[in-house]
Amino acid sequence: MRPFLGFLHRWGGLAIAGFLFISGVTGAIISWDHELDDLLNPHLTHARTAGPSLPPLELAKRIEARDPRVQVTYIPLTPEPGEAYAFGVEPKRNPATGKLFEPGYNQVFVDPATGDEQGRRQWGAAWPITSETLVSFLYVLHYSLHIPAMWGIDRWGVWLMGVIAVIWTLDCFVGFYLTLPSRASVKSGKSFWSRWKPAWQIKTKASAYRINFDIHRAFGLWLWGVLFTVAFTAFSLNLYSEVFYPVLSKVSKTTPGPFELRAPAPLDQPIIAQRGYAEIIETAKAEARSRGWSTPAGGAFYSPAYGIYGVGFFEPGGDHGAAGVGPPYLYYDGQTGQFAGQRLPWVGTAADIFVQAQFPLHSGRILGLPGRILISFTGLVVAALSVTGVVIWWKKRKARVGRTRR
């Protein structure tokens, strides 16, 4: 059994080592995506003018008036003090071609006090890599490797990294088992812990190869729970609609939201909303007051693929890095304006809460700042485990080749 599991760990680890190295390094960096973006791009993210903010809905109308090719799909309703409004936009359908316009950007930064546009950028662009796109480039690289669309499907990279995450999740158990004392060591007469204890330690005065081996084994043990959590949530996030949610719905009671109940529209046929932001936001605010919520409406979005509005309730800055499983959202149908569902943190069946926790667990945001620090450190450990694992394989292979030649 042990030789077979060693074979799986060796070749499974080699197969995913390169992918995990990339994900580990990028994950360590994007744990601080908002802070890094502010640091690299103050000309975009920092407001240039002091003063009271103009109504966000008015600024959204100005964006669409400046460029009729786009529609605003995200409106920040309560910006952080000193920060610019960051609007999300998506292309409209070109009636002449039947295809979507290609405006070349999906974010617009606006000075809250004057309404002046501070800049535009394509969040997640693969090229060119500039200070404005670096953080989002790393973010998309982390979960999809920027693998381009082929045969009309743009999720090849997401699926690939999802499969890598499945292998990694299973390998967590294999690797853990291989750290346990072998049956041969039972004859020594020592206790189980005294035989297992060396696996948790790094012998700093040993040879370079032994130190490399100890780093691989000890860090894998000390952070096993975190590594397993990151691996499993990577699978659940990348293969959410394809595998995770359908399987979870079969084995546990889930409450499907509007995005689980509807199929997305074809890419070049976005659903045009018949209701405006103003109506939806006021309806959501009234609903929030009737529920006794005191938190302000922090942001609103419209999904052209599903024809759904969403209004989130959070304090300024509460949509990034806050502890927990995220803010509450109320959803409305873009055609009728009728209530379409809700997302309430820590509310629902056990499966519902499990679903809510996937991204906060993966990003560490469920624990706030300490969680993000832990995940950032874990990303570096993942990269180190990938390198040390390859080194172990290479040294053993070199030794085997040498014995064969002799």
C-alpha positions in Angstrom: 0.0 0.0 0.0 2.7 2.4 1.0 4.8 2.0 -2.2 1.6 2.5 -4.3 0.7 5.7 -2.4 4.3 6.9 -2.7 4.0 6.4 -6.5 0.8 8.4 -6.6 2.3 11.2 -4.5 5.4 11.4 -6.6 3.8 11.5 -10.0 0.7 13.4 -9.0 2.8 16.0 -7.3 5.1 16.4 -10.3 2.1 16.8 -12.6 0.7 19.7 -10.6 3.9 21.2 -9.1 4.2 23.9 -11.8 0.6 24.9 -11.6 0.7 25.1 -7.8 3.9 27.2 -7.8 2.1 29.8 -10.0 -1.0 29.7 -7.9 0.9 29.8 -4.7 3.0 32.9 -5.6 0.0 34.7 -7.2 -2.2 33.8 -4.2 0.3 35.3 -1.8 0.2 38.5 -3.7 -3.5 38.9 -4.5 -4.4 38.5 -0.8 -3.6 42.2 -0.8 -5.2 43.1 -4.2 -7.0 46.2 -3.0 -4.0 47.6 -1.1 -1.6 46.9 -4.0 -4.0 48.5 -6.5 -4.2 51.6 -4.3 -0.4 51.7 -4.1 0.3 51.2 -7.8 -2.5 53.3 -9.2 -3.3 56.3 -7.0 -4.1 58.2 -10.1 -7.1 55.9 -10.6 -8.2 54.9 -7.1 -7.7 58.1 -5.1 -10.1 61.0 -5.5 -8.5 64.1 -6.9 -10.9 66.6 -5.5 -12.2 67.1 -1.9 -15.9 67.8 -1.4 -19.3 66.2 -1.2 -20.0 63.4 -3.6 -22.3 63.7 -6.6 -25.2 61.2 -6.8 -23.7 57.9 -8.1 -26.7 57.3 -10.4 -26.0 60.6 -12.1 -22.4 59.7 -12.6 -23.4 56.3 -14.1 -25.6 58.2 -16.7 -22.6 60.4 -17.6 -20.5 57.3 -18.3 -23.0 55.8 -20.6 -23.5 59.2 -22.3 -19.8 59.5 -22.9 -19.6 56.1 -24.5 -22.9 54.6 -25.8 -21.1 51.3 -26.5 -21.1 50.4 -22.8 -23.7 49.9 -20.0 -22.8 50.4 -16.4 -23.1 47.0 -14.6 -21.8 48.0 -11.2 -22.4 51.2 -9.2 -20.6 52.0 -5.9 -23.1 53.7 -3.7 -21.0 54.4 -0.6 -17.3 55.1 -1.6 -14.6 55.1 0.9 -13.4 58.6 2.1 -10.8 59.9 -0.3 -11.4 57.1 -2.8 -12.7 57.5 -6.4 -15.8 55.8 -7.6 -15.0 52.5 -9.4 -17.8 51.7 -11.9 -18.0 48.4 -13.7 -19.1 48.4 -17.3 -19.9 45.8 -20.0 -20.3 46.2 -23.8 -23.7 46.6 -25.4 -24.7 44.7 -28.5 -23.9 46.3 -31.7 -27.1 46.3 -33.8 -25.2 46.5 -37.0 -23.2 43.3 -36.5 -25.2 41.4 -33.9 -22.0 41.1 -31.8 -20.9 42.9 -28.7 -18.9 46.1 -29.0 -15.3 46.0 -28.0 -14.7 49.1 -26.0 -11.4 47.9 -24.6 -12.2 48.6 -20.9 -14.5 47.3 -18.2 -13.8 49.7 -15.3 -14.2 53.5 -15.1 -12.8 55.6 -12.3 -14.7 58.8 -11.5 -13.9 61.7 -9.1 -16.9 61.7 -6.7 -16.9 65.5 -6.2 -16.6 66.7 -9.8 -17.8 63.7 -11.9 -14.6 63.9 -14.0 -13.3 60.6 -15.4 -9.9 59.7 -13.9 -9.2 56.8 -16.1 -10.3 53.5 -17.6 -8.9 50.0 -17.7 -9.6 46.4 -18.7 -9.7 44.5 -15.4 -8.1 41.1 -15.9 -6.4 41.9 -19.2 -3.8 39.4 -20.3 -1.8 42.0 -22.3 -0.3 44.6 -22.1 0.7 44.3 -18.5 1.0 47.7 -16.9 0.8 49.1 -13.4 -2.9 49.5 -14.0 -3.5 45.9 -15.0 -0.8 44.0 -13.0 -2.9 43.1 -10.0 -5.9 41.9 -12.0 -3.5 40.1 -14.4 -2.2 38.1 -11.4 -5.7 37.5 -10.1 -6.9 35.9 -13.4 -3.6 34.1 -13.7 -4.2 32.6 -10.3 -7.3 30.7 -11.2 -7.3 30.4 -15.0 -3.7 30.9 -16.3 -5.2 33.3 -18.9 -5.8 30.3 -21.2 -7.8 31.9 -24.1 -11.2 30.9 -25.3 -11.4 28.1 -27.8 -14.3 26.7 -29.8 -16.6 29.3 -28.2 -15.7 28.3 -24.6 -13.8 30.7 -22.4 -13.5 28.4 -19.3 -10.7 26.0 -20.3 -8.3 27.6 -17.9 -10.8 27.6 -15.0 -11.6 23.9 -15.7 -7.9 23.0 -15.9 -7.1 24.6 -12.5 -10.2 23.0 -11.1 -8.9 19.5 -12.1 -5.5 20.5 -10.6 -7.3 21.4 -7.4 -9.0 18.0 -7.3 -5.7 16.2 -7.7 -4.2 18.4 -5.0 -7.1 17.8 -2.6 -6.7 14.0 -2.9 -2.9 14.3 -2.7 -3.2 16.1 0.7 -4.5 12.8 2.2 -1.8 10.7 0.4 1.0 13.0 1.5 -0.3 13.0 5.1 -0.4 9.2 5.2 3.2 9.0 3.9 4.4 11.1 6.9 3.1 8.4 9.4 5.5 5.9 10.8 5.9 2.8 8.7 5.0 -0.6 10.1 8.6 -1.5 10.1 9.3 1.1 12.8 6.8 -0.5 15.1 9.5 -3.1 16.0 11.6 -0.4 17.5 9.4 -0.4 20.6 9.1 3.4 20.6 5.7 5.1 21.1 3.8 6.3 18.0 4.5 10.0 18.7 8.2 9.4 19.2 8.3 7.7 15.8 6.2 10.4 14.1 7.8 13.4 15.8 10.8 13.7 13.4 8.3 14.3 10.6 7.3 17.6 12.2 10.8 18.8 12.6 13.5 20.4 10.4 17.1 19.3 11.1 18.9 22.5 10.3 22.4 20.9 10.8 21.7 18.1 8.3 22.7 18.0 4.6 21.1 20.3 2.1 19.0 17.4 0.7 17.8 16.4 4.1 16.8 20.0 5.0 15.0 20.2 1.7 13.1 17.0 2.5 12.3 18.1 6.0 10.9 21.4 4.8 8.7 19.6 2.3 7.4 17.2 5.0 7.2 19.4 8.1 5.5 22.4 6.4 3.1 20.1 4.8 2.2 18.7 8.2 2.1 22.0 10.2 -0.2 23.6 7.6 -2.1 20.5 6.5 -5.5 21.8 7.5 -5.0 25.1 5.7 -3.5 23.5 2.6 -6.5 21.1 2.4 -8.9 24.0 2.8 -7.3 26.0 0.1 -7.2 22.9 -2.2 -10.8 22.0 -1.7 -12.1 25.5 -2.0 -10.1 26.0 -5.2 -12.0 23.0 -6.6 -15.4 24.2 -5.4 -14.9 27.7 -6.9 -13.5 26.6 -10.2 -15.9 23.8 -10.8 -18.8 25.3 -8.9 -21.6 25.0 -11.5 -20.1 22.0 -13.3 -19.5 19.7 -10.2 -19.6 21.2 -6.8 -23.1 22.7 -6.5 -24.8 19.9 -8.4 -23.2 17.2 -6.2 -23.8 19.2 -3.0 -27.5 19.6 -4.0 -27.8 15.9 -4.3 -26.4 15.0 -0.9 -27.6 18.0 1.2 -30.5 20.5 1.2 -29.6 23.7 -0.6 -31.6 26.9 -1.3 -30.8 27.8 -5.0 -30.5 31.5 -5.7 -31.5 33.3 -8.9 -28.1 32.4 -10.5 -28.6 28.7 -9.9 -32.2 28.8 -11.2 -31.5 30.5 -14.5 -29.3 29.6 -17.5 -27.1 32.4 -18.8 -28.0 34.1 -22.0 -25.7 33.6 -25.0 -22.7 35.9 -24.9 -23.8 38.1 -27.8 -27.4 38.3 -26.6 -27.3 40.1 -23.3 -30.6 40.6 -21.5 -31.7 44.3 -21.7 -33.1 45.4 -18.4 -36.6 47.0 -18.5 -36.2 48.4 -15.0 -33.6 51.1 -14.0 -31.1 51.2 -11.2 -33.0 54.0 -9.4 -36.2 51.9 -9.1 -34.4 48.8 -8.0 -32.2 50.5 -5.4 -35.1 52.3 -3.9 -37.1 49.0 -3.7 -34.1 47.3 -2.1 -33.7 50.1 0.5 -37.3 49.9 1.4 -37.1 46.2 1.8 -34.0 46.6 4.0 -35.8 49.2 6.2 -38.7 46.8 6.6 -36.3 44.2 7.8 -34.7 46.5 10.3 -31.3 46.7 8.6 -29.2 49.7 9.5 -26.3 49.1 7.1 -26.5 51.4 4.0 -26.7 50.1 0.4 -23.1 49.9 -0.5 -23.3 48.8 -4.2 -25.6 47.7 -6.9 -25.0 45.5 -10.0 -26.8 44.3 -13.0 -26.0 41.0 -14.7 -26.8 41.1 -18.5 -26.2 37.4 -18.7 -28.9 36.5 -16.2 -31.1 39.6 -16.3 -30.7 40.1 -12.5 -30.1 43.1 -10.3 -28.3 42.8 -7.0 -28.0 45.4 -4.2 -25.5 44.8 -1.5 -25.6 46.3 2.0 -22.3 47.2 3.6 -20.3 50.1 5.1 -17.8 51.9 2.9 -15.0 49.5 2.1 -16.9 46.6 3.5 -17.0 44.8 0.2 -13.3 43.8 0.4 -11.3 42.3 3.1 -14.0 42.3 5.8 -14.3 39.3 8.1 -17.1 36.8 7.6 -18.8 35.4 4.5 -19.6 38.6 2.8 -22.4 41.2 3.0 -26.1 40.6 2.4 -27.6 41.0 -1.0 -31.1 41.4 -2.3 -31.8 40.3 -5.9 -34.5 41.6 -8.4 -35.6 40.6 -11.8 -34.4 43.1 -14.4 -37.6 42.8 -16.5 -40.3 42.9 -13.9 -38.5 44.5 -10.9 -39.9 41.6 -8.8 -38.0 40.2 -5.8 -35.8 37.3 -7.1 -33.9 36.1 -4.1 -31.5 37.0 -1.4 -28.1 36.2 0.1 -28.0 36.5 3.8 -24.6 35.8 5.6 -24.7 32.8 7.9 -28.4 32.2 7.1 -29.9 29.1 5.4 -29.3 25.4 5.6 -25.9 23.9 6.5 -25.2 23.5 2.8 -26.1 27.1 2.1 -23.7 28.4 4.7 -21.1 25.9 3.4 -21.5 27.4 -0.1 -21.2 31.0 1.3 -18.0 30.1 3.0 -16.1 28.8 0.0 -14.5 32.0 -1.2 -14.0 33.6 2.2 -12.2 30.4 3.3 -10.1 30.3 0.2 -9.1 33.9 0.5 -8.8 33.9 4.3 -11.2 36.8 4.4 -13.5 34.8 6.7 -11.0 35.7 9.5 -10.4 39.3 8.3 -6.8 40.6 8.4 -5.3 37.6 10.3 -6.9 35.2 7.7 -5.4 37.2 4.8 -2.0 37.1 6.4 -2.3 33.3 6.9 -3.4 32.7 3.3 -0.6 34.9 2.0 2.0 32.9 4.0 0.3 29.7 2.8 0.7 30.7 -0.8 4.5 31.0 -0.3 4.5 27.6 1.5 2.6 26.1 -1.5 5.3 27.4 -3.8 8.0 26.1 -1.5 6.4 22.6 -1.3 6.2 22.5 -5.1 9.9 23.3 -5.5 11.1 21.0 -2.7 9.0 18.2 -4.0 10.6 18.5 -7.5 14.0 18.6 -5.9 13.3 15.4 -3.9 12.2 13.6 -7.1 15.2 14.9 -9.0 17.7 13.8 -6.4 16.2 10.3 -6.1 16.0 9.9 -9.8 19.6 11.0 -10.1 20.6 8.4 -7.5 18.6 5.6 -9.3 20.2 6.5 -12.6 23.6 6.3 -11.0 22.9 2.9 -9.5 21.7 1.6 -12.8 24.8 2.7 -14.6 27.0 1.1 -12.0 
